[in-house]
Amino acid sequence: MMNKDTHVSVIIPCYNVRDYIDNCLDSLINQQCLPKEIICIDDGSTDDTLLILQKYSSKYNYIKIIQQDNQGVSSARNRGIEIATADFVLFIDSDDIINANLLHQFESSLTSDPNLEFFYFNYTFFDVSKAPQKSNKLIPLVQKKFESGIDLLTYLLERKNYSGVVWRYIFKRDLFTKNFIGKNHEDHLVSLSIISKARLSYYFNNKEAYFHRVHSSSLSNINIDSIYVHT
């Protein structure tokens, strides 16, 4: 495993995810290139989530825990952004898993193009009851370059492959100017705000970059990606 740190702050809102958070954190601490920091916002969990976070934090000094009363995922994400110190940010859902090579892939892209501001990647679903079997598979280089986020957005919309969820991209922290405000599907508004301001952007088209856990009641089962998109 590489020991090189990346330019990425990972932000994970956590609420009563004792059954999943270890899978999520394991996928991060086993990255070929480690994040600069992992910021876990414990949003008033009432199960053993905080204890699990503390176990990881005691072992890895780049894992930070922020505790707050239950205020919801929007507040947790905003708090994470306030604390983040890296140039780039990646939001992760606390029950999801990322490929062990994803941050290395991003870092390689950033080294090739230091002006990179927005790194959008593909993903796949997996069932709530089991973790994917290929989370450590080496990702081949499959990416496309765009001179602006708008160009990337146009490309994705034309191919019906745009999703406004905020865990589908790594972005330059300075692009975050629109706070989460607690409305349904607000990911889409924040994502559009970020991508519309981005300049040099990459699309990493590999479905094994990110693994999104699906619950029966998850909003991810509902096709809502086009609600805030008008073409």
C-alpha positions, 0 to 999 in steps of 0.5 A: 500500500502507498503511504502518500496522503491525498489532497482530500478531506472525506466527510461522513455524516453518521447517525445510528449506523453501527452495522455499516460504519466499519465497512465504510471506514475500512474502505477508507483506511485501506486506500492506496493513497490515504485521505488527508483527513476523515471527518465523522460527524456523529449526529446524535447517534443513540446506538454504538456508532460513536463507540465504533468511531472512537475505536477507529479514531484512537488508532488512526490520527487522521480520523476526526470525530465531531459530535452534535445533537441530532440535527440531520444530514444537512447540518452534519455536512455543513459542519464537516465543510467548516472543519475541512482543511484539505483543498478537495472534499469528498462526501460519503454516505456512512453505509457506503463503500469506496474502491480502494484505488479511487483516491489514488486515481483522483490524485493521479489525475490531479498530478497530471492536471493541477488545475483540476477542480471537479472529479465525477465518478460512476457507481453501482448499487449493492444490497443492504445485507451484504458488502460488494466483493470487488471493492479492492479491485484495481481501477483501470484508467477510464476517464474523460476531460472537460474544460468546464463543469458545464461541459461535463454536465452537458455530456452527462445529461445527453447520455442520461447519466447525470446524478445530483447526489453529492457522493458522486464526485470530489470537488475543490472546497472553494466551489462550495458556496451554497449550504445544505438547508435541509430540504428534500433532494437538496443534493441536486441544488448543491451539486448544480451549484458546485458543477456550474462553477467548476472549471477543468473537470474529469469524468471517471466512468467506472461503476466500481469506483463507488458502492452505494448501499440500497435500503428498501426505503432509500430515496436512491430507489426513486428516480429523482435525479432530473427534478432540478435539471432543465434542458 
